């Protein structure tokens, strides 16, 4: 009944191949929340009913699967394991939905819904985002119970099936079930480590919202010889409109999109954090805000991206002036940017630069607000100390993730401090073909989380008032 025994238990689980076989079963569910087909929605329900519910019930959780109040969203599972009214309560979270599988786009020999092992990599849709991550946390809870006979704290869990479509319905569920989701802290996992071999902890996330810019100038497409110089070119107009949003190196020019929250304390937290390395692409030193460090650009500042852009028929161009052009765009933003003002601010900016004919169409999916917790918060200190004890090495601590999560629902509705311990890495190809996890990272993450959960049940934890 020791901390080392719990870590040894979860190590055996990994080395015996059980983690890999368990993950393979989870990956086999084609739970694509971005796919509106009835079959995909049925898979999301099956994931909760067949893969999650029996495992959590065997772990002593009382569970309920509920319908999403938003018809665009998938079901949710709420569960709790209560050991004592005087014990601390930990809320954890995961999402079993994935982006589209993108069948036919994966490298030869790989399939999205089947685990394929190649060296230290396990390929499959959801391995990194997020099935592998919440499996690690559940297995770590199992290891502590198997070793100690109890957790030493109460646990609540939320598993949703709509994160990849903006966590639609999650805020409404949290409002309706707030009394059943009270806790001292959220400890969950999503996103990547900064470097595969070094654990990472972050306490918030950038917000994100997507929208289309559309220019329509005339009906149909018309011969470029007969009409060139007479008809406005929508692709040209759209290109110039995009060019007024940022400069040539991507520095944002919309005044309200330039945050004022990059304080000295945030700069200090980001100092010396690595953003290069691993298997990801090489960082472009000449892109983004010129006066910021690479870490400040991605964790402490806003970034604007054109996700896709089209005019005419790119796969079969003809000598004609198209009547339309469209760009799908995204703003990732930090604390200090009002999400409700993102689109209005852009409208004012485009109008001021003479682009009144450029339409802005907000996407139907929701957006995540930006959140951030001080790295000096007692729960951040507690979890960080536990991770360092297990790993015996450094820990990368971020005020917020560069990506976006539904963290605002936990901070703003449930009023919780939030600690995220990611179990993937930045080169994992999440949201793309060839998604994968690293086996050594998964083995290390299992130990880290077993240590964290053991310590919560064995040591004094921060009081709820903090």
C-alpha positions as CSV (number, residue, x, y, z in Angstrom):
1,X,0.0,0.0,0.0
2,X,2.6,2.5,-1.1
3,X,2.9,5.2,-3.8
4,X,5.5,3.1,-5.6
5,X,3.2,0.1,-5.6
6,X,0.5,2.1,-7.3
7,X,3.0,3.3,-9.9
8,X,4.2,-0.3,-10.3
9,X,0.7,-1.5,-10.8
10,X,0.0,0.9,-13.7
11,X,3.4,0.1,-15.2
12,X,2.5,-3.6,-15.3
13,X,-0.8,-2.6,-17.0
14,X,1.2,-0.8,-19.7
15,X,4.0,-3.3,-20.1
16,X,1.6,-6.3,-20.4
17,X,0.1,-4.7,-23.5
18,X,-3.3,-4.2,-21.8
19,X,-3.3,-0.4,-22.3
20,X,-2.7,-0.9,-26.0
21,X,-5.5,-3.4,-26.3
22,X,-7.9,-1.2,-24.3
23,X,-7.0,1.8,-26.5
24,X,-7.6,-0.3,-29.6
25,X,-11.1,-1.0,-28.5
26,X,-11.8,2.6,-27.9
27,X,-10.4,3.7,-31.3
28,X,-12.7,1.2,-33.0
29,X,-15.7,3.3,-32.2
30,X,-16.3,5.7,-35.1
31,X,-17.4,8.5,-32.9
32,X,-17.1,11.4,-35.3
33,X,-19.1,14.3,-33.9
34,X,-18.4,16.3,-37.0
35,X,-20.3,13.7,-39.0
36,X,-24.0,14.5,-38.9
37,X,-25.0,11.0,-40.1
38,X,-27.2,9.0,-37.7
39,X,-24.7,6.2,-37.7
40,X,-22.0,8.5,-36.2
41,X,-24.4,9.8,-33.5
42,X,-25.2,6.2,-32.6
43,X,-21.5,5.4,-32.3
44,X,-21.1,8.2,-29.8
45,X,-23.9,6.7,-27.6
46,X,-22.4,3.2,-28.0
47,X,-19.0,4.6,-26.9
48,X,-20.5,5.7,-23.6
49,X,-22.8,2.7,-23.1
50,X,-20.4,-0.1,-24.0
51,X,-16.9,1.3,-23.5
52,X,-17.1,3.7,-20.6
53,X,-20.1,2.8,-18.5
54,X,-19.2,-0.8,-17.5
55,X,-15.6,0.3,-16.7
56,X,-16.6,3.2,-14.6
57,X,-19.3,1.1,-12.8
58,X,-16.7,-1.6,-12.0
59,X,-14.6,1.2,-10.5
60,X,-17.4,2.1,-8.2
61,X,-18.9,5.0,-10.0
62,X,-22.6,5.7,-10.1
63,X,-23.3,6.9,-13.7
64,X,-26.0,8.4,-15.8
65,X,-26.0,9.0,-19.6
66,X,-28.0,12.1,-20.5
67,X,-29.1,13.5,-23.8
68,X,-27.5,16.7,-25.0
69,X,-29.9,19.7,-24.7
70,X,-28.6,21.0,-28.0
71,X,-29.8,18.8,-30.9
72,X,-26.4,19.3,-32.6
73,X,-24.6,17.7,-29.8
74,X,-24.0,14.1,-28.7
75,X,-24.8,12.5,-25.3
76,X,-22.9,13.0,-22.1
77,X,-22.0,10.7,-19.2
78,X,-21.9,12.0,-15.6
79,X,-20.5,9.8,-12.9
80,X,-19.4,10.0,-9.3
81,X,-17.7,7.9,-6.7
82,X,-18.2,9.1,-3.2
83,X,-16.0,7.8,-0.3
84,X,-16.8,10.4,2.4
85,X,-18.4,13.7,2.8
86,X,-15.4,15.1,4.6
87,X,-13.0,14.2,1.7
88,X,-11.9,16.4,-1.1
89,X,-13.7,16.0,-4.5
90,X,-11.8,15.9,-7.8
91,X,-13.6,16.4,-11.1
92,X,-12.1,14.9,-14.2
93,X,-13.2,15.1,-17.8
94,X,-12.6,13.6,-21.2
95,X,-14.3,13.6,-24.7
96,X,-14.9,10.4,-26.6
97,X,-15.8,12.2,-29.9
98,X,-13.3,12.7,-32.7
99,X,-12.9,14.8,-35.8
100,X,-13.7,13.0,-39.0
101,X,-11.7,9.9,-39.7
102,X,-10.5,11.1,-43.1
103,X,-10.5,7.6,-44.5
104,X,-8.3,7.2,-47.7
105,X,-6.1,10.1,-46.6
106,X,-3.9,8.2,-44.2
107,X,-0.5,6.8,-45.1
108,X,-0.5,3.4,-46.7
109,X,-0.9,0.7,-44.1
110,X,-2.8,2.9,-41.7
111,X,-6.6,3.2,-41.0
112,X,-8.3,5.6,-38.7
113,X,-10.4,3.1,-36.8
114,X,-7.8,0.5,-36.2
115,X,-4.7,0.7,-34.0
116,X,-1.5,0.1,-35.9
117,X,1.8,-0.2,-34.0
118,X,5.0,1.0,-35.7
119,X,8.0,1.3,-33.4
120,X,7.1,3.6,-30.6
121,X,3.9,4.9,-32.2
122,X,0.3,3.8,-32.0
123,X,-1.7,5.1,-34.9
124,X,-5.5,5.6,-35.0
125,X,-8.1,8.3,-34.8
126,X,-8.6,9.4,-31.2
127,X,-5.4,7.9,-29.8
128,X,-4.2,11.4,-28.9
129,X,-7.4,13.4,-29.0
130,X,-8.8,12.3,-26.6
131,X,-9.5,8.6,-26.1
132,X,-6.0,7.7,-25.1
133,X,-5.8,10.6,-22.6
134,X,-8.9,9.9,-20.6
135,X,-8.1,6.1,-20.7
136,X,-4.8,6.9,-19.0
137,X,-6.5,8.8,-16.2
138,X,-9.1,6.1,-15.6
139,X,-6.4,3.5,-15.5
140,X,-4.5,5.5,-13.0
141,X,-7.6,5.7,-10.8
142,X,-7.9,2.0,-11.1
143,X,-4.3,1.5,-10.0
144,X,-4.7,3.6,-6.9
145,X,-7.9,1.7,-5.9
146,X,-6.3,-1.7,-6.6
147,X,-3.3,-0.7,-4.4
148,X,-4.8,1.2,-1.5
149,X,-8.3,-0.2,-1.6
150,X,-9.7,3.3,-2.0
151,X,-8.9,6.6,-3.5
152,X,-9.0,8.6,-0.4
153,X,-11.1,11.3,-2.1
154,X,-14.3,11.6,-4.0
155,X,-14.4,11.7,-7.8
156,X,-16.7,13.0,-10.4
157,X,-16.4,12.6,-14.1
158,X,-17.8,14.2,-17.2
159,X,-17.4,12.5,-20.6
160,X,-18.8,14.4,-23.5
161,X,-19.2,13.5,-27.2
162,X,-19.3,17.0,-28.7
163,X,-16.0,18.6,-28.0
164,X,-14.9,18.6,-31.6
165,X,-18.0,20.7,-32.5
166,X,-17.4,23.3,-29.9
167,X,-18.8,21.4,-26.8
168,X,-22.3,22.4,-27.8
169,X,-24.7,21.8,-24.9
170,X,-22.0,21.5,-22.3
171,X,-22.6,24.9,-20.7
172,X,-26.3,24.2,-20.4
173,X,-25.6,20.8,-18.8
174,X,-23.3,22.4,-16.3
175,X,-25.9,25.0,-15.4
176,X,-28.6,22.3,-15.0
177,X,-26.4,19.8,-13.1
178,X,-24.2,22.2,-11.2
179,X,-25.1,20.8,-7.8
180,X,-24.0,17.3,-9.0
181,X,-20.7,18.6,-10.3
182,X,-19.3,20.5,-7.3
183,X,-15.7,19.8,-6.7
184,X,-12.5,21.3,-5.3
185,X,-10.6,21.2,-8.6
186,X,-10.7,19.9,-12.2
187,X,-7.8,17.6,-13.1
188,X,-8.1,16.4,-16.7
189,X,-6.0,15.8,-19.8
190,X,-6.0,17.1,-23.3
191,X,-3.6,18.8,-25.6
192,X,0.1,18.1,-26.1
193,X,3.3,18.3,-24.0
194,X,5.8,20.9,-25.1
195,X,8.4,18.1,-25.5
196,X,7.6,14.4,-25.5
197,X,10.0,13.5,-22.7
198,X,9.1,16.3,-20.3
199,X,5.7,16.4,-18.5
200,X,3.6,19.5,-19.1
201,X,0.9,21.2,-16.9
202,X,-1.3,24.1,-18.0
203,X,-4.1,25.9,-16.2
204,X,-6.2,27.3,-19.0
205,X,-6.5,27.7,-22.7
206,X,-6.7,30.2,-25.5
207,X,-10.2,30.8,-26.9
208,X,-11.1,30.1,-30.4
209,X,-13.7,31.2,-32.9
210,X,-14.1,30.5,-36.7
211,X,-15.9,32.3,-39.4
212,X,-16.1,32.7,-43.2
213,X,-15.3,35.8,-45.2
214,X,-17.3,35.8,-48.4
215,X,-17.2,38.1,-51.4
216,X,-20.0,37.8,-54.1
217,X,-19.7,40.2,-57.1
218,X,-21.9,38.8,-59.9
219,X,-23.9,35.9,-61.0
220,X,-22.0,33.0,-62.5
221,X,-18.6,32.9,-64.1
222,X,-17.8,35.0,-67.2
223,X,-15.1,34.8,-69.8
224,X,-11.9,36.5,-68.6
225,X,-11.1,37.8,-72.1
226,X,-14.4,39.4,-72.7
227,X,-15.0,40.6,-69.2
228,X,-11.5,41.0,-67.7
229,X,-11.1,44.6,-66.5
230,X,-14.9,45.1,-66.5
231,X,-16.0,42.7,-63.7
232,X,-14.7,42.9,-60.2
233,X,-12.6,39.9,-59.2
234,X,-13.9,38.5,-55.8
235,X,-10.7,36.6,-55.2
236,X,-8.7,39.8,-55.6
237,X,-11.0,41.7,-53.2
238,X,-10.9,39.0,-50.6
239,X,-7.1,38.7,-50.8
240,X,-6.7,42.4,-50.1
241,X,-9.3,42.2,-47.3
242,X,-7.3,39.5,-45.7
243,X,-4.1,41.5,-46.1
244,X,-5.6,44.3,-44.0
245,X,-6.2,42.0,-41.1
246,X,-2.5,41.2,-40.7
247,X,0.7,42.4,-42.2
248,X,3.1,40.3,-44.3
249,X,4.5,38.4,-41.3
250,X,1.1,37.8,-39.7
251,X,1.1,40.6,-37.1
252,X,-2.5,41.4,-36.2
253,X,-3.8,44.8,-37.3
254,X,-7.3,44.8,-35.9
255,X,-6.9,47.0,-32.8
256,X,-9.4,45.1,-30.6
257,X,-7.7,41.8,-31.5
258,X,-4.4,42.9,-29.9
259,X,-4.5,41.8,-26.2
260,X,-3.2,43.7,-23.2
261,X,-2.9,40.7,-20.9
262,X,0.7,39.7,-21.6
263,X,1.8,40.9,-18.2
264,X,5.2,40.7,-16.6
265,X,4.0,37.7,-14.6
266,X,2.9,35.8,-17.7
267,X,6.1,36.7,-19.5
268,X,8.0,35.3,-16.5
269,X,6.0,32.1,-16.6
270,X,6.7,31.7,-20.4
271,X,10.4,32.6,-20.2
272,X,12.7,29.8,-21.5
273,X,9.9,27.5,-22.4
274,X,10.7,25.5,-25.6
275,X,8.4,25.7,-28.6
276,X,10.7,23.9,-31.0
277,X,11.8,20.3,-31.1
278,X,9.9,17.0,-31.4
279,X,8.5,15.8,-34.7
280,X,6.6,18.9,-35.6
281,X,7.4,21.3,-38.3
282,X,10.3,23.8,-37.9
283,X,9.2,27.1,-36.2
284,X,9.4,30.1,-38.5
285,X,11.3,32.8,-36.6
286,X,10.1,35.5,-38.9
287,X,6.4,34.9,-38.4
288,X,4.1,36.4,-35.8
289,X,4.4,39.4,-33.5
290,X,8.0,40.7,-34.1
291,X,8.7,41.9,-30.5
292,X,7.6,38.7,-28.8
293,X,9.4,35.5,-28.1
294,X,8.1,32.4,-29.8
295,X,6.6,31.2,-26.5
296,X,4.9,34.6,-26.0
297,X,3.4,34.4,-29.5
298,X,1.8,31.1,-29.1
299,X,0.8,31.1,-25.4
300,X,0.4,34.8,-24.6
301,X,-0.9,36.4,-27.8
302,X,-3.7,36.2,-30.4
303,X,-3.1,34.5,-33.8
304,X,-5.2,34.8,-36.9
305,X,-5.2,31.9,-39.5
306,X,-6.8,31.3,-42.9
307,X,-7.9,27.7,-42.6
308,X,-9.1,27.3,-46.2
309,X,-9.7,29.6,-49.2
310,X,-11.4,29.0,-52.6
311,X,-12.7,30.8,-55.6
312,X,-13.8,29.2,-58.9
313,X,-13.0,25.5,-59.4
314,X,-9.4,25.0,-58.3
315,X,-9.3,21.4,-59.5
316,X,-10.4,22.3,-63.0
317,X,-9.8,26.0,-63.6
318,X,-11.2,27.7,-66.7
319,X,-10.7,31.1,-68.3
320,X,-13.5,32.8,-66.4
321,X,-13.9,35.3,-63.6
322,X,-15.6,33.6,-60.7
323,X,-18.5,35.4,-59.1
324,X,-17.5,34.5,-55.6
325,X,-14.6,33.8,-53.2
326,X,-14.6,32.4,-49.7
327,X,-12.1,32.1,-46.9
328,X,-12.6,30.1,-43.7
329,X,-10.7,31.9,-40.9
330,X,-10.0,31.5,-37.3
331,X,-8.9,33.6,-34.4
332,X,-7.2,32.0,-31.4
333,X,-7.2,34.5,-28.5
334,X,-6.0,34.9,-25.0
335,X,-7.5,36.3,-21.8
336,X,-8.4,39.9,-22.3
337,X,-10.1,39.4,-25.7
338,X,-13.9,39.6,-25.5
339,X,-15.2,36.8,-27.7
340,X,-18.5,38.6,-28.3
341,X,-16.5,41.5,-29.8
342,X,-14.4,39.5,-32.2
343,X,-16.7,39.6,-35.2
344,X,-18.0,43.2,-34.6
345,X,-14.4,44.5,-34.3
346,X,-13.5,42.8,-37.6
347,X,-16.6,44.3,-39.2
348,X,-15.5,47.8,-38.2
349,X,-12.0,47.2,-39.3
350,X,-13.0,45.9,-42.8
351,X,-15.4,48.8,-43.3
352,X,-12.8,51.3,-42.3
353,X,-10.5,49.9,-45.0
354,X,-13.2,50.0,-47.7
355,X,-14.2,46.4,-47.6
356,X,-17.9,46.8,-46.9
357,X,-18.8,44.2,-49.5
358,X,-16.9,41.5,-47.6
359,X,-19.5,39.5,-45.7
360,X,-18.6,37.8,-42.3
361,X,-20.5,34.6,-41.6
362,X,-20.0,33.2,-38.1
363,X,-19.9,29.4,-37.9
364,X,-22.7,27.6,-36.3
365,X,-20.4,25.8,-33.9
366,X,-19.8,27.5,-30.6
367,X,-16.6,29.1,-29.5
368,X,-14.5,28.6,-26.4
369,X,-13.6,31.6,-24.3
370,X,-10.0,32.1,-23.1
371,X,-9.1,31.1,-19.5
372,X,-5.9,31.3,-17.4
373,X,-5.0,30.3,-13.8
374,X,-2.0,31.7,-11.9
375,X,0.8,29.1,-11.8
376,X,1.2,30.0,-8.1
377,X,-2.3,28.7,-7.3
378,X,-2.1,26.1,-4.5
379,X,-3.6,23.4,-6.6
380,X,-1.1,24.1,-9.4
381,X,1.7,23.9,-6.8
382,X,0.3,20.6,-5.4
383,X,-0.1,18.8,-8.8
384,X,3.2,20.2,-10.0
385,X,5.1,18.9,-7.0
386,X,3.5,15.5,-7.4
387,X,4.5,15.3,-11.1
388,X,8.1,16.3,-10.3
389,X,8.3,13.6,-7.6
390,X,7.2,11.0,-10.1
391,X,9.3,12.1,-13.0
392,X,12.4,13.1,-11.1
393,X,13.0,15.8,-13.6
394,X,11.7,19.1,-15.0
395,X,8.1,20.1,-15.6
396,X,6.9,22.6,-18.1
397,X,4.2,24.9,-16.6
398,X,2.0,27.0,-18.9
399,X,-0.5,29.6,-17.8
400,X,-2.7,28.4,-20.7
401,X,-2.7,26.0,-23.6
402,X,-2.1,27.5,-27.1
403,X,-5.2,25.6,-28.4
404,X,-8.8,25.8,-27.2
405,X,-10.8,23.7,-24.7
406,X,-14.2,24.0,-23.0
407,X,-12.3,25.2,-19.9
408,X,-14.5,28.3,-19.6
409,X,-17.4,26.0,-18.6
410,X,-15.4,24.7,-15.7
411,X,-14.0,28.1,-14.6
412,X,-17.1,30.3,-15.2
413,X,-20.0,28.0,-14.4
414,X,-18.6,25.5,-12.0
415,X,-16.1,28.1,-10.6
416,X,-13.2,25.6,-10.3
417,X,-9.5,26.0,-10.5
418,X,-8.4,23.9,-13.5
419,X,-5.3,21.8,-14.0
420,X,-4.6,20.0,-17.3
421,X,-1.9,17.4,-17.6
422,X,-1.6,16.5,-21.3
423,X,-0.6,13.0,-22.5
424,X,0.2,13.7,-26.1
425,X,2.8,15.7,-28.0
426,X,2.7,18.4,-30.6
427,X,3.7,16.2,-33.5
428,X,0.9,13.7,-32.9
429,X,-1.1,14.8,-36.1
430,X,-4.3,15.2,-34.1
431,X,-7.2,16.5,-36.4
432,X,-5.2,15.2,-39.4
433,X,-4.4,11.9,-41.1
434,X,-1.9,9.6,-39.3
435,X,-2.9,10.6,-35.7
436,X,-0.9,8.7,-33.2
437,X,0.5,8.6,-29.6
438,X,4.0,7.7,-28.4
439,X,4.1,4.6,-26.4
440,X,6.9,5.8,-24.0
441,X,4.9,9.0,-23.4
442,X,1.8,7.0,-22.5
443,X,3.8,4.8,-20.1
444,X,5.2,7.8,-18.4
445,X,1.8,9.5,-18.3
446,X,0.3,6.5,-16.5
447,X,2.9,6.8,-13.8
448,X,2.5,10.5,-13.5
449,X,-1.3,10.3,-13.0
450,X,-1.1,7.4,-10.6
451,X,1.3,9.5,-8.5
452,X,-1.1,12.5,-8.7
453,X,-4.1,10.5,-7.6
454,X,-2.2,8.7,-4.9
455,X,-1.0,12.0,-3.4
456,X,-4.4,13.6,-3.4
457,X,-5.6,10.7,-1.2
458,X,-2.5,10.7,1.0
459,X,-1.5,14.3,1.6
460,X,-3.1,17.5,2.8
461,X,-4.7,19.2,-0.3
462,X,-5.5,22.9,-0.7
463,X,-8.7,24.0,0.9
464,X,-11.7,24.8,-1.2
465,X,-11.5,28.4,-0.2
466,X,-8.2,28.8,-2.1
